[in-house]
Amino acid sequence: MNYSEFWRSLTSVYDEGEAKSVARLVLEVRFGLTLPDVLCGRMPDESILRPIQKQLLAGVPVQYVLGQAMFGPRTFLVTPAVLIPRPETYELCQWVMAKGGNHILDIGTGSGCIACTLAAELPQADVTAWDISEEALTVARENARRIGVSVKFEKKDALNLENIASRDLTVSNDTASWDLIVSNPPYVCHREKAAMERNVLEHEPHIALFVPDDDPLLFYRAIATYAARALTAGGQLAFEINPLYASQLEALLESLGFIHIETRHDQFGKERFIKTIKP
């Protein structure tokens, strides 16, 4: 199988541009072959490439096939236990890093991409990350080890934060004092499934994607309520959001007493982030 045959076979799943990109990514990451290499006829043994091709044709995201994804300048381990890190989420990291903080909490950490990025970029900070999935936490811990950062990972349910004892809020001097709480929680309603790509819908973990149609702010309400008591005065709360419910989320944050509520669009032009301050 030559390079042209490989990428053309993927056009049953991807458009032409994506098929070429996926093919080049596989050849570079798995086999160390550059584009000039493959254009000169260098290709891996077909017996090794065929099983990879079969997975891609079945709609398995290339990041799961390769077991890794880029997030900003860093490579993260990914498995089907975690969402594939998206470039727009790295924009959220860049936004909150401008103010930073000494005590940072990432709720619903998944692969650990947010927590590990903040720990790497803000080395003075103590970073904690929570997730309900033990499988996700295993991936996140391995990412922290590979990147060489210190993050405290804990198994906690974002929908039951009201049960956390006061001692669990304490990070210094017996005072609840997170300087920054950041989260990319589940925010896709089930009614939006029809518009989703097959490889996302069939392969990424639904527990990290979906919320009930009748309660799209389920996770935001729970996390913001927790943040209202757990953040320091002047502390930041930041979310990745579903653009469809941005105005509802702003109203929720206002009702909880947050101030200086600001939304921001991602690189694709969608209203994707919200940040606010505890007075």
N, C-alpha and C positions, 0 to 999 in steps of 0.2 A: 504494500500500500504506500503510495507516494503522498506528499503533502496535499496536493490538490484533491486527490481522492478522499483523503481524510476529512478535510474541512467541508468538501461538498456533501459528504455523507451526513453531516450534522445539520444541513439546511432543512431537514424535515422537522427539526426542533427549534432552530434559531434562524434569524434572517442572515443574509450573506455576511454582513459585517461582523455580527456576533459570532457566527460559525468560525470565521477566520481567527477572531480574537481568542475564542475558546481553544481552538486547535493549537495556536501558537503558545498559549499559556500551558497546556498539557505538555507540549514538546519541550518547553523551556524549563518548567518546574520539575517534571518527573524525569526528564531525560537529559537536561542540560544542553539542549540544542537551540541555537539562535536562528533567527529567520534566514540569515545568509547560509547557515548550515543546511537547512531543509531545502532552500532554493537550489543548493548545489547537489541535492539528491540524498543527503544523509537523513535517514529515518530509522527509528527503532525497529527491532524485530516484530513482524506482524503478529506473532503469537502473544507478544506482550501488549501490543497496542489494541488488539481486538477486544479484550475484556473491558478496557477503558472506554472504547468506542461504544460498546454495548450499554454500559452504564449511562453514558451521555445521551444515547438515543432513547433510553427509558425515562429521560427527563431529570435524572439525578443532577443537581447543581454541580458545576465543575469544582467548586470549593470543597464540597463533600468528597468528590472523587479524589481530589488531590490531598484532602485533609488539612488545608490551610487557606487563609484569606489575608489579603493585605488590609491594614487599617492604619491610615496615615502612613508613616514611614516604617511601620513594624509589621512583621508577619505573625499571625495568630493561628494556633491550632483550632480547627473546627471539626465537629462531629455532628451527626443528626440530633444530638441532645441539645444543641444550642442554635440560635439564629445565626445566620451568616452576617458578620459585621458589614454595615453599609457605609459608604463614604460620607453620607450626610450626617451620620452619627458622630463622625470625627469632627465635623463642623461644630456640633454641640460641645465637644470637648474643648475646642479652641475658644469658643465663646466664654465658657465658664472659667477657663484658665486665666483670663485677663484679670480677674479679681482674685482667684485662687482661694486659699484658706489653709489653716493648719490641720483641721479635722474634717475629713471628707467622707461622705457615705454615698455609695452607689447602690440603689435598690433595684433588684431584678437584674443582676449583673450578667447572666448568661455566660458568654465566653470570657467575660472579664475585660472586654476591650476598653470600656470606659475607665474602669478602676485602674487597670494596668497602665493606660495612657496617662492618666492624671498622676499616678505614682511616679512614672518616669519623668514627666515634664515638670512636676512640682515636688522635687525630692525632699523638701523640708516638711511635707505634709504627711500626716498619719491617715492612711486610706483604709476604709472598711467597706466590704461589699457583701450584700445579702442576696440569696436566691432560695426559692423553695425546692429546687431540683438538686438532688445530690449528684446526679450525673453531670449537670451543668457546672456545679462547683468543682468537680474533679477536673473538668476541662479548664476552668478558670485558674485553678491552682497551678496546673501545668504551664499555662501561659505566663503566669507571674514568675515561675521558676525559669522558664526559657528567656524571658525578657530581662530577668535579673532585678525585679522590684519586690518590695515588701508590701503585701496587702493582706489584711485580716479578713478571711472569708468565713461566713457563717450561714447556716441554714435557717432562714426565717421566712415567714409568709407575709407578703406585702399587704394582704387583706386582713391580717390579724395583728397589726402593729399596736393597737390599743392595749393589748395584753402584755406588752413588754414592760417589765418592772423598771422602776426608776433607776435602779443600779445599772441596768443595761443601757440607759441613756447616757450614763456618765462617762466622759472621756478625760476630765480633769477637775480636781477640786470639788468633787461631789456636785457638779453642776451640769445640766444638760447643755452641751455646747458643740453641736455640729456647726461648722462655719459654712458648709456647702452640702446640700443634699441634691443629688442628680439622679434622674431615672429615665430610662427608655422602656416604659411598661407596655403590656399588651394594649393595643388601641384599635384594632380592626374589628368592626362589627361583622357578624355572620352574614348579613345581607350584602356585604361587599365582596363575598367570595367570587361572584360571577365575573368580577372585573380583575381578579388576581391571576397572575401567571401560574401555569400548571406546575412548574418546578418548585415554586414556593408553596403552593397549596398542598401538594402531594408529599413533600419531603421535609419541610421545615416544621419544628415542633409547634403544634397548635396551642399548647399551654402558654407559649410566649407571644402568640399572635392575637388571639381572639378575646373579645368581650361580648357580653350579651347585647342584643340589638336594643333592648329597652334600658340599658344602663351603660352607655359608652364611656362615661367618666368614672367607672367603678374603681379602677386602680388610682386614678388621679385624686379622687376624693379621699381614699384611704391614706395615700402618701402625703397629701397636702395637710390633712388633719393631724397626722403625726408630726409633720414638719413645723406646724404652728406652735407646737409645744417643745419640740426638740432642737430647733435652731436657736443659735445665739441671736441677740438683737443685732440687726444689720446683716444676718446670714442670708445666703442665697438659696433659693429653690429653683431648679431648672429641669425642664422636661423636653423630651422629643414628643411631638403631638400629632394627632390626626387633624389635618386642616379643616375637616368638616365640622369639628367641634371646638374650634379655637375660641369663639366668642362665649360659648357655654363654660369653657374652662376659665376664661378670664373672670366671668361672673362668680364662679365658685371661689376662685382665689380672693377676690374682693370680699366675698361674704365671710371668709376666714380671717380677714384683717390684713392680708398682704398688701404691700404698696409697690409703687414703681414697676408695674406689670408691663413687660415688653415682649413682643413677639418678633420673630425673625424668619425670613424665607431662606430655604436651602439653595444649593447651587442649581437646582432644577426649577426654581421659581415657585416652589410650594411653601405655604406658611407651615413651618415644620418645627419651630422651637418656641418655647416660652420661658421667661425668666422673671423672677420676682424677689422681693426682699421682705424679710420679717422686720417689722418696726421695733 
